[in-house]
Amino acid sequence: MTHYLHLADLRTRVGDEIGLSDWVTVDQARIDLFADATGDHHWIHTDPQRAAAGPFGTTVAHGFLTLSLIAELAATAFAVGDERIVVNYGLNRVRFPAPVPAGSRLRGRFRLLAFEPIDGGAQVTTEVTVERDGHDKPVCVAESVTRRYT
């Protein structure tokens, strides 16, 4: 985990990688819980026997599950000492270039794209590249916009 003492310290890091997360395992249990939470029980995610004959040879995580992991990945990638609260403000571009087979290990690389001062803090845009252990192609690339208050 990378630590920054002050939110303002990020201002000079635009264009730089500001953090690399720990690995997170996306197992079938997590995929099933996500399916229950969202109502998306498509067989490609939840039926290992049917998915074995499908295009990926196994079940795969929902794209939105992978996207939702950005919060967990960010929590182990970088921290800012004087932040009181971080609010998810939205997403710009989101792509899922490769699948996430059940049992995959993922981590996130965070590159600072923009730092914009706002009242009480800053709006921070990061490019998040979610990598799958042992594979070159990312499974998700997204621009995450957060509002960070000190």
Secondary structure per residue as TSV (DSSP state, phi and psi in degrees):
chain	resnum	aa	ss	phi	psi
A	1	M	-	360.0	138.2
A	2	T	E	-98.8	133.0
A	3	H	E	-111.3	135.2
A	4	Y	E	-118.9	131.1
A	5	L	S	-65.2	-42.7
A	6	H	-	-131.4	147.0
A	7	L	G	-55.6	-39.5
A	8	A	G	-61.2	-21.1
A	9	D	G	-63.3	-23.5
A	10	L	G	-73.4	-22.8
A	11	R	G	-52.5	-36.9
A	12	T	G	-89.0	3.0
A	13	R	G	-103.8	7.8
A	14	V	T	-57.0	128.7
A	15	G	T	96.4	-12.8
A	16	D	S	-97.9	154.1
A	17	E	E	-72.2	127.0
A	18	I	E	-109.1	-3.8
A	19	G	E	-178.2	154.2
A	20	L	E	-133.5	124.0
A	21	S	-	-79.7	170.6
A	22	D	-	-72.0	166.4
A	23	W	-	-78.7	144.1
A	24	V	E	-127.5	134.1
A	25	T	E	-93.5	131.7
A	26	V	E	-106.1	92.7
A	27	D	-	-95.3	174.7
A	28	Q	H	-61.9	-35.2
A	29	A	H	-61.0	-42.1
A	30	R	H	-66.6	-41.2
A	31	I	H	-61.5	-43.5
A	32	D	H	-64.7	-40.6
A	33	L	H	-62.7	-40.5
A	34	F	H	-64.8	-41.9
A	35	A	H	-59.4	-43.2
A	36	D	H	-63.6	-41.0
A	37	A	H	-68.2	-32.7
A	38	T	H	-105.2	-14.1
A	39	G	T	79.6	8.3
A	40	D	-	-95.8	91.4
A	41	H	-	-105.1	31.8
A	42	H	-	-54.6	141.7
A	43	W	H	-58.5	-29.1
A	44	I	H	-63.4	-20.9
A	45	H	H	-100.6	-34.1
A	46	T	H	-119.6	-6.0
A	47	D	-	-118.6	90.3
A	48	P	H	-56.3	-36.9
A	49	Q	H	-67.4	-46.3
A	50	R	H	-69.7	-39.4
A	51	A	H	-65.4	-26.6
A	52	A	H	-59.3	-29.3
A	53	A	T	-96.2	2.9
A	54	G	S	-85.8	-171.5
A	55	P	T	-67.3	-20.6
A	56	F	T	-109.6	-5.1
A	57	G	S	76.4	2.8
A	58	T	S	-166.2	173.3
A	59	T	-	-70.3	154.2
A	60	V	B	-130.4	152.8
A	61	A	-	-68.5	150.4
A	62	H	-	-63.4	143.1
A	63	G	H	-57.0	-41.2
A	64	F	H	-68.7	-26.3
A	65	L	H	-65.2	-47.7
A	66	T	H	-57.7	-45.4
A	67	L	H	-61.4	-41.5
A	68	S	H	-67.4	-20.6
A	69	L	T	-70.2	-11.5
A	70	I	H	-54.5	-39.7
A	71	A	H	-62.1	-45.6
A	72	E	H	-65.3	-41.6
A	73	L	H	-65.4	-41.9
A	74	A	H	-61.3	-34.5
A	75	A	H	-63.4	-23.0
A	76	T	H	-108.8	-0.3
A	77	A	H	-91.5	-46.5
A	78	F	E	-155.4	154.4
A	79	A	E	-139.4	148.1
A	80	V	E	-119.7	122.3
A	81	G	T	-61.6	-35.5
A	82	D	T	-101.4	16.6
A	83	E	-	-78.4	137.2
A	84	R	S	-92.5	-39.9
A	85	I	E	-156.1	147.9
A	86	V	E	-121.4	129.3
A	87	V	E	-117.8	130.8
A	88	N	E	-70.5	116.5
A	89	Y	E	-96.9	-21.8
A	90	G	E	148.5	-169.1
A	91	L	E	-132.9	146.8
A	92	N	E	-98.2	-100.3
A	93	R	E	-86.3	140.4
A	94	V	E	-138.6	130.6
A	95	R	E	-138.9	150.7
A	96	F	-	-122.6	81.3
A	97	P	-	-69.2	-19.0
A	98	A	S	-149.5	153.9
A	99	P	-	-76.1	165.3
A	100	V	-	-119.0	91.9
A	101	P	B	-63.0	146.4
A	102	A	T	-52.7	135.6
A	103	G	T	95.2	-3.2
A	104	S	E	-69.7	150.2
A	105	R	E	-105.0	131.7
A	106	L	E	-124.0	152.4
A	107	R	E	-145.2	163.4
A	108	G	E	-119.5	138.0
A	109	R	E	-105.6	131.1
A	110	F	E	-116.0	119.8
A	111	R	E	-118.2	127.6
A	112	L	E	-74.7	121.4
A	113	L	E	-98.8	-35.6
A	114	A	E	-154.5	146.1
A	115	F	E	-133.0	112.3
A	116	E	E	-123.4	115.7
A	117	P	E	-60.7	137.2
A	118	I	E	-132.1	168.0
A	119	D	T	-58.8	116.4
A	120	G	T	87.9	2.3
A	121	G	E	173.3	-135.6
A	122	A	E	-152.8	148.9
A	123	Q	E	-94.6	123.6
A	124	V	E	-118.4	125.4
A	125	T	E	-110.3	124.7
A	126	T	E	-122.2	143.6
A	127	E	E	-89.2	122.0
A	128	V	E	-108.3	121.0
A	129	T	E	-110.0	113.8
A	130	V	E	-93.5	119.0
A	131	E	E	-102.4	147.3
A	132	R	E	-102.9	129.5
A	133	D	T	-55.0	125.8
A	134	G	T	86.1	5.5
A	135	H	-	-130.9	143.3
A	136	D	S	-79.1	-33.8
A	137	K	S	-82.6	130.9
A	138	P	-	-67.8	156.2
A	139	V	S	-96.4	-17.8
A	140	C	E	-157.2	139.1
A	141	V	E	-132.7	123.0
A	142	A	E	-143.1	150.4
A	143	E	E	-99.3	113.6
A	144	S	E	-100.2	131.0
A	145	V	E	-113.2	121.2
A	146	T	E	-123.2	153.3
A	147	R	E	-110.4	123.5
A	148	R	E	-117.1	125.8
A	149	Y	E	-115.9	139.7
A	150	T	-	-105.7	360.0
